[in-house]
Amino acid sequence: MAAEYDWLLNAVGLAGDAQALFKLGQRLKAEGKVHLAATAYDRAFGLQPKSEPIVNARLMLLKSLSVREYGLDFCYIPPGSFLMGSVVGEPDEAPVHPVRVDPYWL
């Protein structure tokens, strides 16, 4: 993916503007960059999970990226980052640190 979108793939937490991410997703989808659009929609959804336009756009795009093989439906999981670990859990769960995952189907 283009280096210009590294910020999108590395963003964690609740930082960001859901509407700006939604518009970015629309633009990326129109440009044919559907996998990157899925990441933008996913981030927007994380920030505003009750926004009907965001929910619907994300759902439709993720459905379009699903694959059916061996009688099973595999859903596309967009790439992105999240915080892994705990400050209150078991010692082997520390420290809290960002983790970036590549896209995959589940």
N, CA, C and O atoms as CSV, one atom per row, in Angstrom:
chain,resi,resn,atom,element,x,y,z
A,1,MET,N,N,0.837,-1.171,0.000
A,1,MET,CA,C,0.000,0.000,0.000
A,1,MET,C,C,0.888,1.241,0.000
A,1,MET,O,O,2.027,1.218,0.466
A,2,ALA,N,N,0.346,2.288,-0.521
A,2,ALA,CA,C,1.125,3.506,-0.675
A,2,ALA,C,C,1.561,4.064,0.674
A,2,ALA,O,O,0.805,4.035,1.645
A,3,ALA,N,N,2.765,4.560,0.720
A,3,ALA,CA,C,3.311,5.129,1.953
A,3,ALA,C,C,2.482,6.312,2.440
A,3,ALA,O,O,2.473,6.618,3.632
A,4,GLU,N,N,1.777,6.982,1.510
A,4,GLU,CA,C,0.965,8.134,1.916
A,4,GLU,C,C,-0.168,7.732,2.851
A,4,GLU,O,O,-0.750,8.594,3.509
A,5,TYR,N,N,-0.492,6.451,2.924
A,5,TYR,CA,C,-1.566,5.993,3.797
A,5,TYR,C,C,-1.057,5.234,5.020
A,5,TYR,O,O,-1.843,4.599,5.723
A,6,ASP,N,N,0.233,5.293,5.279
A,6,ASP,CA,C,0.783,4.636,6.472
A,6,ASP,C,C,0.103,5.129,7.744
A,6,ASP,O,O,-0.128,4.349,8.668
A,7,TRP,N,N,-0.218,6.417,7.795
A,7,TRP,CA,C,-0.883,6.975,8.978
A,7,TRP,C,C,-2.206,6.259,9.237
A,7,TRP,O,O,-2.568,6.026,10.390
A,8,LEU,N,N,-2.924,5.910,8.181
A,8,LEU,CA,C,-4.209,5.232,8.310
A,8,LEU,C,C,-4.019,3.816,8.845
A,8,LEU,O,O,-4.792,3.359,9.688
A,9,LEU,N,N,-3.011,3.137,8.367
A,9,LEU,CA,C,-2.758,1.758,8.776
A,9,LEU,C,C,-2.148,1.667,10.167
A,9,LEU,O,O,-2.261,0.631,10.823
A,10,ASN,N,N,-1.501,2.740,10.629
A,10,ASN,CA,C,-0.838,2.719,11.925
A,10,ASN,C,C,-1.629,3.394,13.040
A,10,ASN,O,O,-1.234,3.320,14.204
A,11,ALA,N,N,-2.733,4.046,12.706
A,11,ALA,CA,C,-3.524,4.771,13.712
A,11,ALA,C,C,-4.142,3.797,14.717
A,11,ALA,O,O,-4.663,2.746,14.343
A,12,VAL,N,N,-4.076,4.162,15.985
A,12,VAL,CA,C,-4.687,3.353,17.050
A,12,VAL,C,C,-5.495,4.259,17.965
A,12,VAL,O,O,-5.313,5.477,17.966
A,13,GLY,N,N,-6.374,3.670,18.732
A,13,GLY,CA,C,-7.146,4.438,19.695
A,13,GLY,C,C,-8.293,5.181,19.047
A,13,GLY,O,O,-8.747,4.825,17.960
A,14,LEU,N,N,-8.753,6.210,19.719
A,14,LEU,CA,C,-9.930,6.957,19.282
A,14,LEU,C,C,-9.578,8.269,18.590
A,14,LEU,O,O,-10.418,9.162,18.484
A,15,ALA,N,N,-8.353,8.384,18.127
A,15,ALA,CA,C,-7.955,9.603,17.427
A,15,ALA,C,C,-8.488,9.566,16.002
A,15,ALA,O,O,-8.521,8.512,15.367
A,16,GLY,N,N,-8.900,10.717,15.512
A,16,GLY,CA,C,-9.331,10.806,14.125
A,16,GLY,C,C,-10.709,11.412,13.985
A,16,GLY,O,O,-11.436,11.577,14.965
A,17,ASP,N,N,-11.056,11.738,12.767
A,17,ASP,CA,C,-12.338,12.346,12.418
A,17,ASP,C,C,-13.112,11.333,11.589
A,17,ASP,O,O,-12.734,11.047,10.453
A,18,ALA,N,N,-14.185,10.792,12.139
A,18,ALA,CA,C,-14.953,9.735,11.479
A,18,ALA,C,C,-15.476,10.179,10.120
A,18,ALA,O,O,-15.423,9.408,9.161
A,19,GLN,N,N,-15.979,11.401,10.018
A,19,GLN,CA,C,-16.541,11.861,8.745
A,19,GLN,C,C,-15.447,12.039,7.690
A,19,GLN,O,O,-15.664,11.738,6.516
A,20,ALA,N,N,-14.284,12.521,8.099
A,20,ALA,CA,C,-13.169,12.653,7.153
A,20,ALA,C,C,-12.709,11.277,6.682
A,20,ALA,O,O,-12.399,11.100,5.504
A,21,LEU,N,N,-12.662,10.304,7.588
A,21,LEU,CA,C,-12.289,8.941,7.213
A,21,LEU,C,C,-13.328,8.320,6.285
A,21,LEU,O,O,-12.982,7.603,5.345
A,22,PHE,N,N,-14.598,8.598,6.552
A,22,PHE,CA,C,-15.679,8.106,5.696
A,22,PHE,C,C,-15.536,8.669,4.284
A,22,PHE,O,O,-15.655,7.930,3.307
A,23,LYS,N,N,-15.283,9.963,4.172
A,23,LYS,CA,C,-15.103,10.584,2.859
A,23,LYS,C,C,-13.861,10.051,2.156
A,23,LYS,O,O,-13.868,9.845,0.942
A,24,LEU,N,N,-12.802,9.829,2.917
A,24,LEU,CA,C,-11.594,9.231,2.353
A,24,LEU,C,C,-11.913,7.835,1.813
A,24,LEU,O,O,-11.467,7.475,0.723
A,25,GLY,N,N,-12.679,7.055,2.566
A,25,GLY,CA,C,-13.078,5.724,2.108
A,25,GLY,C,C,-13.865,5.781,0.814
A,25,GLY,O,O,-13.654,4.961,-0.080
A,26,GLN,N,N,-14.767,6.739,0.708
A,26,GLN,CA,C,-15.544,6.896,-0.522
A,26,GLN,C,C,-14.636,7.214,-1.708
A,26,GLN,O,O,-14.797,6.661,-2.796
A,27,ARG,N,N,-13.676,8.118,-1.479
A,27,ARG,CA,C,-12.750,8.496,-2.552
A,27,ARG,C,C,-11.876,7.311,-2.973
A,27,ARG,O,O,-11.684,7.062,-4.164
A,28,LEU,N,N,-11.347,6.582,-1.976
A,28,LEU,CA,C,-10.499,5.431,-2.282
A,28,LEU,C,C,-11.276,4.355,-3.035
A,28,LEU,O,O,-10.751,3.733,-3.958
A,29,LYS,N,N,-12.512,4.140,-2.642
A,29,LYS,CA,C,-13.347,3.146,-3.331
A,29,LYS,C,C,-13.563,3.563,-4.780
A,29,LYS,O,O,-13.465,2.735,-5.686
A,30,ALA,N,N,-13.857,4.838,-5.004
A,30,ALA,CA,C,-14.068,5.344,-6.366
A,30,ALA,C,C,-12.805,5.197,-7.214
A,30,ALA,O,O,-12.888,5.022,-8.429
A,31,GLU,N,N,-11.639,5.269,-6.574
A,31,GLU,CA,C,-10.358,5.111,-7.277
A,31,GLU,C,C,-9.992,3.651,-7.478
A,31,GLU,O,O,-8.963,3.349,-8.082
A,32,GLY,N,N,-10.825,2.737,-6.978
A,32,GLY,CA,C,-10.545,1.309,-7.124
A,32,GLY,C,C,-9.639,0.738,-6.044
A,32,GLY,O,O,-9.225,-0.418,-6.135
A,33,LYS,N,N,-9.329,1.523,-5.034
A,33,LYS,CA,C,-8.474,1.071,-3.924
A,33,LYS,C,C,-9.377,0.546,-2.810
A,33,LYS,O,O,-9.421,1.102,-1.713
A,34,VAL,N,N,-10.102,-0.541,-3.116
A,34,VAL,CA,C,-11.150,-1.014,-2.217
A,34,VAL,C,C,-10.607,-1.560,-0.895
A,34,VAL,O,O,-11.258,-1.414,0.139
A,35,HIS,N,N,-9.445,-2.175,-0.908
A,35,HIS,CA,C,-8.902,-2.707,0.342
A,35,HIS,C,C,-8.508,-1.574,1.291
A,35,HIS,O,O,-8.710,-1.675,2.501
A,36,LEU,N,N,-7.956,-0.520,0.750
A,36,LEU,CA,C,-7.606,0.643,1.560
A,36,LEU,C,C,-8.871,1.381,1.996
A,36,LEU,O,O,-8.931,1.906,3.108
A,37,ALA,N,N,-9.876,1.423,1.130
A,37,ALA,CA,C,-11.163,2.020,1.488
A,37,ALA,C,C,-11.779,1.272,2.666
A,37,ALA,O,O,-12.377,1.885,3.551
A,38,ALA,N,N,-11.634,-0.047,2.678
A,38,ALA,CA,C,-12.167,-0.842,3.791
A,38,ALA,C,C,-11.504,-0.446,5.103
A,38,ALA,O,O,-12.162,-0.407,6.142
A,39,THR,N,N,-10.219,-0.153,5.065
A,39,THR,CA,C,-9.516,0.280,6.268
A,39,THR,C,C,-10.047,1.634,6.734
A,39,THR,O,O,-10.254,1.839,7.931
A,40,ALA,N,N,-10.266,2.554,5.804
A,40,ALA,CA,C,-10.794,3.882,6.166
A,40,ALA,C,C,-12.192,3.744,6.759
A,40,ALA,O,O,-12.491,4.366,7.779
A,41,TYR,N,N,-13.048,2.941,6.137
A,41,TYR,CA,C,-14.396,2.720,6.667
A,41,TYR,C,C,-14.340,2.062,8.046
A,41,TYR,O,O,-15.119,2.406,8.936
A,42,ASP,N,N,-13.424,1.123,8.216
A,42,ASP,CA,C,-13.302,0.424,9.496
A,42,ASP,C,C,-12.893,1.381,10.616
A,42,ASP,O,O,-13.425,1.305,11.724
A,43,ARG,N,N,-11.948,2.282,10.328
A,43,ARG,CA,C,-11.537,3.295,11.318
A,43,ARG,C,C,-12.692,4.228,11.630
A,43,ARG,O,O,-12.925,4.565,12.791
A,44,ALA,N,N,-13.429,4.654,10.584
A,44,ALA,CA,C,-14.580,5.536,10.794
A,44,ALA,C,C,-15.625,4.843,11.658
A,44,ALA,O,O,-16.210,5.461,12.547
A,45,PHE,N,N,-15.857,3.564,11.397
A,45,PHE,CA,C,-16.820,2.788,12.174
A,45,PHE,C,C,-16.394,2.698,13.636
A,45,PHE,O,O,-17.232,2.782,14.533
A,46,GLY,N,N,-15.098,2.527,13.879
A,46,GLY,CA,C,-14.599,2.476,15.247
A,46,GLY,C,C,-14.842,3.760,16.009
A,46,GLY,O,O,-14.996,3.747,17.230
A,47,LEU,N,N,-14.877,4.877,15.284
A,47,LEU,CA,C,-15.089,6.183,15.911
A,47,LEU,C,C,-16.568,6.531,16.042
A,47,LEU,O,O,-16.970,7.187,17.003
A,48,GLN,N,N,-17.381,6.094,15.078
A,48,GLN,CA,C,-18.822,6.381,15.106
A,48,GLN,C,C,-19.602,5.125,14.714
A,48,GLN,O,O,-20.120,5.043,13.600
A,49,PRO,N,N,-19.690,4.151,15.615
A,49,PRO,CA,C,-20.334,2.874,15.280
A,49,PRO,C,C,-21.841,2.956,15.087
A,49,PRO,O,O,-22.456,1.977,14.665
A,50,LYS,N,N,-22.448,4.095,15.384
A,50,LYS,CA,C,-23.901,4.223,15.212
A,50,LYS,C,C,-24.276,5.096,14.010
A,50,LYS,O,O,-25.456,5.363,13.781
A,51,SER,N,N,-23.285,5.535,13.251
A,51,SER,CA,C,-23.553,6.348,12.061
A,51,SER,C,C,-24.037,5.437,10.939
A,51,SER,O,O,-23.287,4.595,10.445
A,52,GLU,N,N,-25.288,5.610,10.544
A,52,GLU,CA,C,-25.880,4.731,9.526
A,52,GLU,C,C,-25.122,4.755,8.197
A,52,GLU,O,O,-24.887,3.688,7.630
A,53,PRO,N,N,-24.727,5.922,7.674
A,53,PRO,CA,C,-23.972,5.911,6.411
A,53,PRO,C,C,-22.651,5.147,6.520
A,53,PRO,O,O,-22.275,4.422,5.598
A,54,ILE,N,N,-21.951,5.307,7.636
A,54,ILE,CA,C,-20.677,4.607,7.827
A,54,ILE,C,C,-20.922,3.111,7.959
A,54,ILE,O,O,-20.234,2.310,7.325
A,55,VAL,N,N,-21.892,2.731,8.774
A,55,VAL,CA,C,-22.208,1.306,8.972
A,55,VAL,C,C,-22.562,0.657,7.638
A,55,VAL,O,O,-22.056,-0.419,7.320
A,56,ASN,N,N,-23.424,1.300,6.857
A,56,ASN,CA,C,-23.870,0.712,5.592
A,56,ASN,C,C,-22.749,0.623,4.562
A,56,ASN,O,O,-22.609,-0.393,3.882
A,57,ALA,N,N,-21.953,1.683,4.446
A,57,ALA,CA,C,-20.850,1.670,3.478
A,57,ALA,C,C,-19.834,0.589,3.834
A,57,ALA,O,O,-19.358,-0.134,2.959
A,58,ARG,N,N,-19.507,0.483,5.109
A,58,ARG,CA,C,-18.554,-0.530,5.569
A,58,ARG,C,C,-19.093,-1.928,5.303
A,58,ARG,O,O,-18.379,-2.785,4.783
A,59,LEU,N,N,-20.344,-2.159,5.657
A,59,LEU,CA,C,-20.957,-3.470,5.468
A,59,LEU,C,C,-20.974,-3.879,4.001
A,59,LEU,O,O,-20.602,-5.002,3.662
A,60,MET,N,N,-21.401,-2.976,3.138
A,60,MET,CA,C,-21.486,-3.291,1.713
A,60,MET,C,C,-20.105,-3.581,1.120
A,60,MET,O,O,-19.954,-4.517,0.334
A,61,LEU,N,N,-19.109,-2.794,1.485
A,61,LEU,CA,C,-17.771,-3.011,0.949
A,61,LEU,C,C,-17.187,-4.321,1.466
A,61,LEU,O,O,-16.609,-5.089,0.697
A,62,LEU,N,N,-17.334,-4.580,2.763
A,62,LEU,CA,C,-16.798,-5.833,3.306
A,62,LEU,C,C,-17.508,-7.042,2.712
A,62,LEU,O,O,-16.879,-8.074,2.475
A,63,LYS,N,N,-18.807,-6.926,2.471
A,63,LYS,CA,C,-19.534,-8.032,1.819
A,63,LYS,C,C,-19.008,-8.268,0.414
A,63,LYS,O,O,-18.881,-9.412,-0.024
A,64,SER,N,N,-18.701,-7.186,-0.294
A,64,SER,CA,C,-18.203,-7.331,-1.667
A,64,SER,C,C,-16.817,-7.980,-1.703
A,64,SER,O,O,-16.430,-8.561,-2.717
A,65,LEU,N,N,-16.083,-7.882,-0.616
A,65,LEU,CA,C,-14.738,-8.464,-0.545
A,65,LEU,C,C,-14.737,-9.888,0.026
A,65,LEU,O,O,-13.689,-10.530,0.091
A,66,SER,N,N,-15.902,-10.376,0.437
A,66,SER,CA,C,-15.952,-11.727,1.001
A,66,SER,C,C,-15.737,-12.759,-0.100
A,66,SER,O,O,-15.985,-12.493,-1.276
A,67,VAL,N,N,-15.279,-13.926,0.296
A,67,VAL,CA,C,-14.965,-15.008,-0.627
A,67,VAL,C,C,-15.664,-16.271,-0.139
A,67,VAL,O,O,-15.685,-16.549,1.060
A,68,ARG,N,N,-16.236,-17.033,-1.063
A,68,ARG,CA,C,-16.865,-18.305,-0.707
A,68,ARG,C,C,-16.030,-19.438,-1.299
A,68,ARG,O,O,-15.874,-19.545,-2.515
A,69,GLU,N,N,-15.503,-20.274,-0.420
A,69,GLU,CA,C,-14.715,-21.436,-0.835
A,69,GLU,C,C,-14.994,-22.595,0.104
A,69,GLU,O,O,-15.217,-22.404,1.299
A,70,TYR,N,N,-14.978,-23.800,-0.453
A,70,TYR,CA,C,-15.180,-25.017,0.336
A,70,TYR,C,C,-16.486,-24.975,1.127
A,70,TYR,O,O,-16.583,-25.571,2.200
A,71,GLY,N,N,-17.493,-24.269,0.596
A,71,GLY,CA,C,-18.773,-24.172,1.264
A,71,GLY,C,C,-18.789,-23.221,2.444
A,71,GLY,O,O,-19.752,-23.194,3.210
A,72,LEU,N,N,-17.731,-22.443,2.596
A,72,LEU,CA,C,-17.629,-21.492,3.704
A,72,LEU,C,C,-17.507,-20.072,3.171
A,72,LEU,O,O,-16.915,-19.847,2.115
A,73,ASP,N,N,-18.061,-19.127,3.897
A,73,ASP,CA,C,-17.899,-17.715,3.563
A,73,ASP,C,C,-16.760,-17.144,4.401
A,73,ASP,O,O,-16.767,-17.240,5.628
A,74,PHE,N,N,-15.783,-16.551,3.722
A,74,PHE,CA,C,-14.647,-15.930,4.397
A,74,PHE,C,C,-14.815,-14.414,4.302
A,74,PHE,O,O,-14.935,-13.865,3.206
A,75,CYS,N,N,-14.823,-13.743,5.447
A,75,CYS,CA,C,-14.983,-12.293,5.512
A,75,CYS,C,C,-13.616,-11.626,5.501
A,75,CYS,O,O,-12.673,-12.095,6.137
A,76,TYR,N,N,-13.529,-10.532,4.772
A,76,TYR,CA,C,-12.292,-9.768,4.692
A,76,TYR,C,C,-12.113,-8.940,5.958
A,76,TYR,O,O,-13.032,-8.243,6.387
A,77,ILE,N,N,-10.932,-9.021,6.548
A,77,ILE,CA,C,-10.572,-8.212,7.713
A,77,ILE,C,C,-9.522,-7.203,7.240
A,77,ILE,O,O,-8.424,-7.594,6.845
A,78,PRO,N,N,-9.855,-5.902,7.279
A,78,PRO,CA,C,-8.920,-4.891,6.773
A,78,PRO,C,C,-7.643,-4.813,7.618
A,78,PRO,O,O,-7.649,-5.166,8.797
A,79,PRO,N,N,-6.555,-4.350,7.007
A,79,PRO,CA,C,-5.334,-4.143,7.776
A,79,PRO,C,C,-5.519,-2.965,8.723
A,79,PRO,O,O,-6.394,-2.121,8.530
A,80,GLY,N,N,-4.697,-2.927,9.724
A,80,GLY,CA,C,-4.752,-1.814,10.660
A,80,GLY,C,C,-3.967,-2.112,11.915
A,80,GLY,O,O,-3.283,-3.130,12.018
A,81,SER,N,N,-4.078,-1.214,12.860
A,81,SER,CA,C,-3.331,-1.320,14.114
A,81,SER,C,C,-4.270,-1.307,15.309
A,81,SER,O,O,-5.366,-0.750,15.257
A,82,PHE,N,N,-3.824,-1.922,16.362
A,82,PHE,CA,C,-4.567,-1.898,17.613
A,82,PHE,C,C,-3.560,-1.975,18.760
A,82,PHE,O,O,-2.394,-2.316,18.561
A,83,LEU,N,N,-4.036,-1.650,19.965
A,83,LEU,CA,C,-3.173,-1.736,21.142
A,83,LEU,C,C,-3.354,-3.099,21.780
A,83,LEU,O,O,-4.474,-3.499,22.100
A,84,MET,N,N,-2.248,-3.818,21.967
A,84,MET,CA,C,-2.264,-5.139,22.578
A,84,MET,C,C,-1.549,-5.056,23.916
A,84,MET,O,O,-0.557,-4.342,24.061
A,85,GLY,N,N,-2.058,-5.787,24.881
A,85,GLY,CA,C,-1.420,-5.837,26.184
A,85,GLY,C,C,-2.316,-5.272,27.268
A,85,GLY,O,O,-3.445,-4.851,27.016
A,86,SER,N,N,-1.791,-5.275,28.466
A,86,SER,CA,C,-2.570,-4.825,29.611
A,86,SER,C,C,-1.647,-4.247,30.670
A,86,SER,O,O,-0.500,-4.671,30.813
A,87,VAL,N,N,-2.162,-3.273,31.408
A,87,VAL,CA,C,-1.421,-2.732,32.539
A,87,VAL,C,C,-1.956,-3.320,33.850
A,87,VAL,O,O,-1.354,-3.117,34.904
A,88,VAL,N,N,-3.073,-4.042,33.797
A,88,VAL,CA,C,-3.674,-4.593,35.007
A,88,VAL,C,C,-3.776,-6.115,34.973
A,88,VAL,O,O,-4.223,-6.721,35.946
A,89,GLY,N,N,-3.369,-6.739,33.874
A,89,GLY,CA,C,-3.501,-8.188,33.742
A,89,GLY,C,C,-2.291,-8.929,34.275
A,89,GLY,O,O,-1.567,-8.444,35.145
A,90,GLU,N,N,-2.097,-10.108,33.734
A,90,GLU,CA,C,-0.963,-10.962,34.107
A,90,GLU,C,C,0.345,-10.329,33.618
A,90,GLU,O,O,0.344,-9.558,32.658
A,91,PRO,N,N,1.464,-10.658,34.284
A,91,PRO,CA,C,2.750,-10.064,33.903
A,91,PRO,C,C,3.124,-10.290,32.433
A,91,PRO,O,O,3.757,-9.435,31.813
A,92,ASP,N,N,2.727,-11.449,31.876
A,92,ASP,CA,C,3.093,-11.722,30.487
A,92,ASP,C,C,2.218,-10.969,29.475
A,92,ASP,O,O,2.425,-11.096,28.268
A,93,GLU,N,N,1.242,-10.188,29.957
A,93,GLU,CA,C,0.391,-9.388,29.072
A,93,GLU,C,C,0.927,-7.968,28.892
A,93,GLU,O,O,0.401,-7.212,28.076
A,94,ALA,N,N,1.950,-7.601,29.631
A,94,ALA,CA,C,2.516,-6.259,29.557
A,94,ALA,C,C,3.746,-6.283,28.647
A,94,ALA,O,O,4.358,-7.337,28.470
A,95,PRO,N,N,4.101,-5.181,28.091
A,95,PRO,CA,C,3.470,-3.867,28.184
A,95,PRO,C,C,2.409,-3.692,27.087
A,95,PRO,O,O,2.315,-4.493,26.157
A,96,VAL,N,N,1.629,-2.640,27.221
A,96,VAL,CA,C,0.703,-2.266,26.157
A,96,VAL,C,C,1.553,-1.739,24.999
A,96,VAL,O,O,2.424,-0.892,25.193
A,97,HIS,N,N,1.291,-2.248,23.798
A,97,HIS,CA,C,2.083,-1.831,22.640
A,97,HIS,C,C,1.239,-1.917,21.366
A,97,HIS,O,O,0.343,-2.756,21.271
A,98,PRO,N,N,1.522,-1.056,20.394
A,98,PRO,CA,C,0.768,-1.107,19.142
A,98,PRO,C,C,1.194,-2.308,18.307
A,98,PRO,O,O,2.373,-2.657,18.245
A,99,VAL,N,N,0.209,-2.931,17.665
A,99,VAL,CA,C,0.447,-4.063,16.769
A,99,VAL,C,C,-0.259,-3.763,15.455
A,99,VAL,O,O,-1.419,-3.351,15.444
A,100,ARG,N,N,0.439,-3.968,14.363
A,100,ARG,CA,C,-0.163,-3.769,13.033
A,100,ARG,C,C,-0.359,-5.128,12.390
A,100,ARG,O,O,0.566,-5.938,12.331
A,101,VAL,N,N,-1.576,-5.375,11.906
A,101,VAL,CA,C,-1.871,-6.638,11.232
A,101,VAL,C,C,-2.114,-6.377,9.748
A,101,VAL,O,O,-2.648,-5.339,9.358
A,102,ASP,N,N,-1.712,-7.332,8.948
A,102,ASP,CA,C,-1.982,-7.292,7.516
A,102,ASP,C,C,-3.419,-7.760,7.289
A,102,ASP,O,O,-4.029,-8.344,8.184
A,103,PRO,N,N,-3.963,-7.507,6.097
A,103,PRO,CA,C,-5.320,-7.968,5.828
A,103,PRO,C,C,-5.371,-9.493,5.780
A,103,PRO,O,O,-4.385,-10.154,5.453
A,104,TYR,N,N,-6.540,-10.033,6.113
A,104,TYR,CA,C,-6.725,-11.478,6.029
A,104,TYR,C,C,-8.210,-11.788,5.903
A,104,TYR,O,O,-9.058,-10.919,6.102
A,105,TRP,N,N,-8.507,-13.028,5.573
A,105,TRP,CA,C,-9.893,-13.479,5.495
A,105,TRP,C,C,-10.134,-14.437,6.639
A,105,TRP,O,O,-9.280,-15.266,6.954
A,106,LEU,N,N,-11.293,-14.328,7.262
A,106,LEU,CA,C,-11.630,-15.158,8.421
A,106,LEU,C,C,-12.943,-15.858,8.165
A,106,LEU,O,O,-13.418,-16.611,9.016
